[in-house]
Amino acid sequence: MKRTIITSLLVATCLLASNAQQLTNKVSDEKILDRFLSYAKIESQSIDEPSMTSFPMTDGQRQIATFICDEVKAMNGKGVKVTLSKDYYVYVDIPSNVKKEVPSILLMAHLDVTPEAPGNGIKPMVHRNYDGGKIKLNNGIVLDPNTAQGAHLKELKGKTIVTSDGTTLLGADDKTGCAVLVSLVEELIKNPGFKHGRVMIALSQNEDVGKAALRYDPTVFGDKPDIVIDLDGSDPNEFSIANFSAIGQSYLFQGNKAHPSDGKKAGYADALTAAAYFIGLVPAEMNPSKREGEEGYIHCYSMTHPLDENGKPNTNDYVVKVRLRYFDQQEGAYQKQLMAYNLAKVQKEFPNVKASITDNEMQYENIAYTMPTYLPDMILKAAGDAGMKMEPRSSRGGTTSAMMVARFPEAMPGGSGIYSGQQSEHSVYEWCCVEEMSALVNLCESLITQIVNKK
């Protein structure tokens, strides 16, 4: 018995030493820089247009997906399966190389970039040995460490910074995440002595317009992953352990025209007033302007005329769009009940107006409900191993992981969102640091080692 214990300890010690040695072989900064630049130059913007249902939306999105798929296939990983779906999602499945059962991990990033800033003709600029001062770009754009856009630069003197030329976005959101994950795949393939469980990579499309989960195919990997990590964050000091559950609702108020003087007799249906009354029933203290921390909110953010079959506004009717946001499931139940009660009250007070809910979509789910309880401690340790300091936080927003959980609750556990290296995203000020991307590869490697050694 004693010999068995000693043998087990020796095996574990050897495994730790082996993987620790691999971690000291830091991924080449130049290699990850070249990889990121090759991705950034591909114009892969998605399109924020509700009528757009194609996947992907642009030729650039097809181009980057094909480029990365071919790149990973050329690595010739033994047993590694690379899939380019018909919707141009890229899936990489790396089998475990350890004999014992260990948790599997799925790491995610997205291939598209936002349509919220110019994205044609991207010309990345590389600033080596950053001097700590202002970075002057074209078009009168200045990236200043004393502004919100450049504040993180204060911590990166001497590092390699990548920006656009100031006329377009850079695409660091989320091509930094893609570069980190493809570099991780390469490290695992070229270092077969590095012990790991099953590692899965998913690179999605149309994330920046809120549609990353729509064409994700859980059958590609088959089994439900045990751990999920979403590399798409912009804060190097935090990682998410919770987020809003999010429901999008639409309400239709249908009226008719009649002279108000004889409104009662004529059965006048005043849809405008009914819609305004409905909005007014939401308690003022539930407005997002009065909520913070882990307090949810109800936000009536749009009231417009619906379009008729000819695409023209129907001026008799109104559509009210509402956001429900909550961390706590009991608060979510209250919000749903309140909106149902308010709708019934409108129907009672305005019987001539036909009031109905036309859309009630779960947009993303709180990752905290299903995320493994041991994951935050793993991330804290992995960040430390990579020379980074990260603290857990609750996010007043959503991530790709949160969207996936909402759409595939039986196939996807909640996953933490962590930093990918992107800064000042969705703007011409967008930038990233090469050394941070390298460190994030090491963070992922540390996570994988912890998973193998998990008891």
C-alpha positions in Angstrom: 0.0 0.0 0.0 2.8 2.4 1.0 4.7 1.6 -2.2 1.5 2.4 -4.3 1.2 5.8 -2.6 4.8 6.6 -3.2 4.6 5.5 -6.8 1.5 7.7 -7.3 3.2 10.7 -5.8 6.3 10.2 -8.0 4.0 10.0 -11.1 2.2 13.2 -10.1 5.5 15.0 -9.3 6.9 13.9 -12.7 3.7 15.2 -14.4 3.9 18.5 -12.7 7.6 18.8 -13.5 7.0 17.9 -17.2 4.3 20.4 -17.7 6.1 23.1 -15.7 9.0 22.7 -18.1 6.6 23.1 -21.0 5.3 26.3 -19.4 8.8 27.8 -19.3 9.0 27.4 -23.1 7.0 30.6 -23.6 5.3 30.9 -27.0 7.3 33.1 -29.3 6.2 36.8 -29.2 7.1 37.2 -32.9 5.1 34.1 -33.9 2.0 35.3 -32.1 2.5 38.8 -33.5 2.7 37.5 -37.1 -0.4 35.3 -36.5 -2.4 38.2 -35.1 -1.4 40.5 -38.0 -2.4 37.9 -40.6 -5.9 37.7 -38.9 -6.3 41.5 -38.4 -5.7 42.3 -42.1 -8.7 40.2 -43.1 -11.8 42.3 -43.2 -14.3 40.1 -41.3 -17.0 42.6 -40.1 -20.5 41.2 -39.4 -23.5 43.4 -40.2 -25.9 44.8 -37.6 -29.1 44.4 -39.6 -32.0 42.4 -38.2 -33.1 41.2 -41.7 -29.6 39.6 -42.3 -29.9 35.9 -41.6 -27.0 34.5 -43.5 -24.1 32.8 -41.8 -21.6 34.3 -42.2 -22.7 37.7 -43.3 -19.6 38.8 -45.3 -16.9 37.3 -47.5 -14.3 38.4 -45.0 -15.8 36.1 -42.4 -15.6 33.2 -44.8 -12.0 34.1 -45.6 -10.8 34.2 -42.0 -12.6 30.9 -41.1 -11.0 29.1 -44.1 -7.6 30.7 -43.4 -7.6 29.5 -39.8 -9.0 26.1 -40.6 -6.2 25.5 -43.2 -3.6 26.8 -40.8 -4.6 24.4 -38.0 -4.8 21.4 -40.5 -1.3 22.2 -41.6 0.0 21.6 -38.1 -0.7 17.9 -38.6 -1.7 17.2 -35.1 -2.0 13.5 -34.3 -5.7 12.7 -33.8 -6.6 16.3 -34.0 -10.0 16.9 -35.7 -10.5 20.2 -37.5 -14.0 21.1 -38.8 -15.2 24.0 -40.9 -19.0 24.0 -40.7 -21.3 25.2 -43.4 -21.9 28.3 -41.4 -18.1 28.9 -41.2 -17.6 28.2 -37.5 -14.2 26.6 -36.8 -14.1 23.6 -34.4 -10.8 22.0 -33.2 -11.0 18.8 -31.1 -7.7 17.6 -29.5 -8.0 14.2 -27.8 -6.7 13.6 -24.3 -3.1 12.2 -24.0 -3.5 10.9 -20.4 -4.9 7.6 -19.4 -7.1 8.7 -16.5 -10.5 10.4 -16.8 -10.1 14.2 -16.5 -12.5 17.0 -17.1 -12.7 18.3 -20.7 -12.4 22.0 -21.6 -13.9 24.1 -24.4 -12.3 27.4 -25.2 -14.1 30.0 -27.4 -13.4 33.2 -29.3 -15.1 34.8 -32.3 -13.9 35.4 -35.9 -16.0 38.5 -36.8 -15.4 42.1 -35.8 -17.8 44.8 -35.0 -19.6 47.0 -37.6 -19.6 49.9 -35.1 -16.4 51.4 -36.5 -14.8 51.5 -40.0 -13.4 48.1 -40.9 -12.2 48.4 -44.6 -8.5 48.7 -45.4 -7.2 47.8 -42.0 -3.5 48.6 -41.7 -2.0 47.4 -38.4 0.9 49.4 -37.0 3.4 47.7 -34.7 5.1 49.9 -32.0 8.0 48.0 -30.5 9.6 48.9 -27.2 6.8 51.2 -26.3 8.2 54.3 -24.6 5.3 55.0 -22.3 4.0 58.1 -24.0 1.3 59.1 -26.5 1.0 57.0 -29.7 0.2 59.2 -32.7 -1.8 57.6 -35.4 -3.2 58.9 -38.7 -6.3 61.0 -39.1 -5.4 63.1 -36.0 -6.0 60.1 -33.7 -3.8 60.0 -30.5 -3.7 57.0 -28.2 -2.9 58.6 -24.8 -2.2 56.6 -21.6 -3.9 59.4 -19.7 -7.3 58.7 -21.4 -9.7 55.9 -20.9 -8.8 54.4 -24.3 -5.1 54.1 -23.4 -5.1 53.8 -19.6 -3.7 50.3 -19.6 -0.7 51.4 -21.6 0.8 52.8 -18.3 1.5 49.2 -17.3 3.2 48.2 -20.6 6.3 50.3 -21.1 8.9 48.4 -23.1 6.3 46.1 -24.6 5.1 45.6 -28.2 1.9 47.5 -28.9 -0.3 47.0 -32.1 -2.8 49.6 -33.2 -4.6 50.4 -36.4 -3.5 53.4 -38.4 -6.2 55.4 -36.8 -8.7 55.3 -39.7 -10.2 51.9 -38.9 -10.7 49.5 -36.0 -7.9 47.0 -35.5 -10.0 43.8 -35.0 -8.4 42.9 -31.6 -12.0 42.1 -30.6 -11.7 39.1 -30.9 -8.8 38.2 -33.1 -6.5 38.4 -30.1 -8.6 35.6 -28.7 -8.3 33.7 -32.0 -4.5 34.2 -32.1 -4.2 33.0 -28.5 -6.2 29.8 -29.1 -4.6 28.9 -32.4 -1.2 29.4 -30.7 -2.3 27.1 -27.9 -3.3 24.5 -30.4 0.1 24.7 -32.0 1.9 24.4 -28.6 -0.1 21.3 -27.7 0.6 19.7 -31.1 4.3 20.4 -31.2 4.9 19.5 -27.5 3.4 15.9 -27.2 5.0 15.6 -23.8 2.7 18.2 -22.4 -0.1 16.2 -20.6 -3.6 17.3 -21.2 -7.2 16.1 -21.2 -9.5 16.7 -24.1 -9.2 20.2 -25.4 -11.9 21.7 -27.7 -11.8 25.0 -29.5 -14.8 26.8 -31.1 -14.4 30.0 -33.1 -17.8 31.5 -33.9 -19.3 34.0 -36.3 -21.6 37.0 -35.9 -20.8 37.4 -32.2 -20.5 41.2 -32.4 -24.1 41.4 -33.5 -25.3 39.0 -30.8 -25.7 35.9 -32.9 -22.8 33.7 -32.0 -24.9 30.9 -30.5 -27.4 30.8 -33.4 -25.4 28.4 -35.6 -23.2 26.7 -33.0 -23.4 23.0 -33.4 -22.9 21.0 -30.2 -23.0 17.7 -32.1 -19.6 18.4 -33.6 -18.0 17.7 -30.2 -20.7 15.3 -29.1 -20.1 15.3 -25.4 -20.9 18.2 -23.1 -17.7 19.9 -22.1 -17.0 20.0 -18.3 -15.3 23.5 -18.4 -15.9 26.4 -20.7 -13.7 29.5 -21.1 -14.6 32.4 -23.4 -11.5 34.5 -24.4 -13.2 37.8 -25.3 -12.7 40.1 -22.4 -11.1 43.6 -22.3 -10.1 43.9 -18.7 -6.7 42.3 -17.9 -7.4 42.3 -14.1 -10.8 40.5 -14.0 -12.6 37.4 -15.1 -16.4 36.8 -15.0 -18.0 34.4 -12.6 -21.6 35.6 -13.1 -23.6 37.8 -15.5 -27.1 39.0 -16.2 -29.7 36.6 -17.4 -31.2 38.4 -20.3 -34.7 38.3 -21.9 -35.7 40.3 -24.8 -39.5 41.0 -25.1 -41.6 42.8 -27.7 -45.2 43.9 -27.2 -47.6 44.8 -30.0 -50.4 47.4 -29.4 -52.9 47.5 -32.3 -55.3 50.4 -32.6 -57.7 52.0 -35.1 -58.5 55.4 -36.3 -61.6 57.2 -35.1 -62.4 60.8 -34.2 -61.7 61.2 -30.5 -64.9 63.3 -30.0 -66.9 60.1 -30.6 -64.2 57.8 -29.4 -66.3 55.7 -27.0 -69.1 55.3 -29.4 -66.8 54.6 -32.4 -64.7 52.0 -30.5 -61.6 54.1 -30.7 -58.5 52.1 -30.0 -55.7 54.5 -28.8 -52.7 52.3 -29.2 -50.2 55.2 -28.5 -51.7 55.9 -25.1 -52.0 52.2 -24.3 -48.4 51.6 -25.1 -47.3 54.7 -23.1 -49.4 53.5 -20.2 -47.8 50.1 -20.4 -44.3 51.7 -20.2 -45.4 53.9 -17.3 -46.4 50.9 -15.3 -42.8 49.8 -14.9 -41.7 51.1 -11.5 -39.2 53.9 -11.8 -36.8 52.2 -9.3 -36.5 49.3 -11.9 -35.0 51.7 -14.5 -31.3 50.9 -15.4 -30.4 54.4 -14.3 -31.1 53.5 -10.7 -29.6 50.0 -10.6 -26.0 48.8 -9.9 -24.0 45.8 -8.7 -26.1 42.7 -8.9 -29.4 44.5 -9.1 -31.4 43.7 -12.2 -33.5 46.1 -14.3 -36.4 46.4 -16.7 -35.7 48.7 -19.6 -38.4 49.8 -22.1 -35.9 51.1 -24.7 -37.9 51.4 -28.0 -41.4 52.3 -29.2 -41.9 52.3 -32.9 -44.5 51.6 -35.6 -44.4 48.1 -37.0 -44.0 47.7 -40.8 -46.8 46.4 -43.0 -46.5 43.9 -45.8 -45.2 46.7 -48.1 -42.5 47.7 -45.6 -44.3 50.9 -44.7 -45.0 52.0 -41.0 -48.4 51.1 -39.8 -49.3 54.3 -37.9 -52.2 52.7 -36.1 -50.0 50.3 -34.1 -47.0 50.5 -31.8 -44.3 48.0 -30.9 -42.6 48.4 -27.5 -39.3 46.5 -26.9 -38.2 45.6 -23.4 -35.0 44.3 -21.8 -35.3 42.2 -18.7 -32.0 41.8 -16.8 -31.4 39.9 -13.6 -28.7 37.9 -11.7 -31.0 36.2 -9.2 -33.6 33.7 -10.5 -36.3 35.0 -8.0 -35.8 38.5 -9.3 -36.2 37.2 -12.8 -39.5 35.4 -11.8 -40.7 38.7 -10.3 -39.9 40.7 -13.5 -41.7 38.2 -15.7 -44.8 38.2 -13.5 -44.8 42.0 -13.3 -44.7 42.4 -17.1 -47.5 39.9 -17.5 -49.6 41.7 -14.9 -48.9 45.1 -16.6 -50.0 43.7 -20.0 -53.3 42.4 -18.4 -53.8 45.8 -16.8 -53.5 47.5 -20.2 -55.9 45.0 -21.8 -58.4 45.9 -19.0 -58.0 49.7 -19.2 -57.9 49.8 -23.0 -60.3 47.1 -24.1 -60.4 48.4 -27.7 -56.6 48.1 -28.1 -55.4 44.6 -28.9 -52.3 44.2 -26.7 -50.1 41.1 -26.9 -46.6 39.9 -26.4 -45.0 38.9 -29.7 -41.4 38.0 -28.7 -40.0 36.6 -25.5 -36.5 35.4 -26.2 -33.9 34.2 -23.7 -30.9 36.0 -25.0 -28.3 34.8 -22.5 -28.2 33.0 -19.2 -26.3 33.6 -16.0 -23.1 31.4 -16.2 -23.0 31.2 -12.4 -26.0 28.7 -12.3 -24.0 25.9 -14.0 -20.3 26.9 -13.9 -18.1 24.4 -12.0 -17.5 25.7 -8.5 -13.8 24.9 -8.7 -13.2 27.0 -11.9 -12.6 30.4 -10.3 -9.7 29.1 -8.1 -8.2 27.5 -11.2 -8.3 30.7 -13.1 -6.7 32.6 -10.2 -3.8 30.2 -10.1 -3.4 30.1 -13.9 -3.3 33.9 -14.1 -0.6 33.9 -11.4 1.4 31.2 -13.3 1.3 33.5 -16.4 2.4 36.6 -14.4 -1.1 38.2 -14.5 -3.3 39.4 -11.7 -7.0 38.7 -12.2 -9.9 38.9 -9.8 -13.4 37.3 -10.1 -16.3 39.7 -10.9 -20.0 39.7 -11.7 -20.5 41.2 -15.2 -23.4 43.5 -16.0 -23.5 42.2 -19.5 -23.3 38.9 -21.5 -20.7 36.8 -23.3 -20.6 34.2 -26.0 -20.7 31.6 -23.2 -23.8 33.2 -21.7 -25.5 33.1 -25.1 -24.5 29.4 -25.6 -25.9 28.4 -22.2 -29.2 30.1 -23.0 -29.5 28.3 -26.3 -28.1 25.0 -25.3 -28.8 24.5 -21.6 -28.4 20.7 -21.9 -25.2 20.8 -23.9 -23.2 23.7 -22.4 -22.2 24.6 -18.8 -21.7 28.2 -17.7 -18.2 29.4 -18.7 -16.0 32.2 -17.4 -15.2 35.1 -19.7 -11.5 36.1 -19.5 -9.2 38.7 -21.0 -8.2 38.1 -24.6 -5.7 41.0 -25.0 -8.2 43.5 -26.7 -8.3 47.1 -25.6 -10.6 50.0 -26.6 -12.6 47.7 -28.7 -15.3 48.9 -31.2 -13.4 52.0 -32.1 -10.5 53.4 -34.1 -8.5 53.5 -30.8 -8.5 49.7 -30.6 -5.1 48.1 -29.7 -3.4 45.1 -28.1 -0.2 44.1 -26.5 1.8 41.1 -28.0 3.4 40.0 -24.7 -0.1 39.8 -23.1 -1.3 37.5 -25.8 1.8 35.3 -25.2 1.0 35.3 -21.4 -2.6 34.2 -22.1 -1.4 31.2 -24.0 0.6 30.3 -20.9 -2.5 30.9 -18.7 -4.5 28.4 -20.8 -1.6 25.9 -20.5 -1.7 26.3 -16.7 -5.4 25.7 -16.7 -5.0 22.5 -18.7 -2.3 21.3 -16.3 -4.5 22.0 -13.3 -7.3 20.0 -14.9 -5.0 17.0 -15.4 -4.0 17.2 -11.8 -7.5 17.8 -10.4 -8.4 15.3 -7.7 
